[in-house]
């Protein structure tokens, strides 16, 4: 997307750096806030931030737009990975924790593989705007999936 607008290689690589720099202060803050506000609420907020990032990305034309989108998306991914693991620990019985964590971590990789495989196809056939908007719907689906009030997830052996 950035290349399409004629942005330099430096501008493109700076976008990744900005996204990474934004999440540096998050580790202690995220744990502290999630303990006080609840993990579901905090995860839902992080998915909403990711949706905003993807929507910003869909209309970005200047480097600072891409920096903002990258920062929001990085926040979503960081919080999802750190709090997602804590959420699994909260839900899964101790005796199934290894299996529960393995399944949770596998879903991120599987989702990434599927997402990257289809993103290229979607960009080629439907364009950047459509692809980024469809991507922005995914975190909303995650918010919906957080709404059921399950206390324990039973994972069979």
Secondary structure, DSSP 8 states (H G I E B T S, - for coil): -TTTTT--HHHHHHHHHHHHHHHTTHHHHHHHHHHHH-HHHHHHHHHHHHHHHHHHHHH--SHHHHHHHHHHHHHHHHHHHHHHHHHHHHHB-GGGHHHHHHHHHHHHHHHHHHHHHHHHHHHHHH-HHHHHHHHHHHHHHHHHHH-S--S-B----
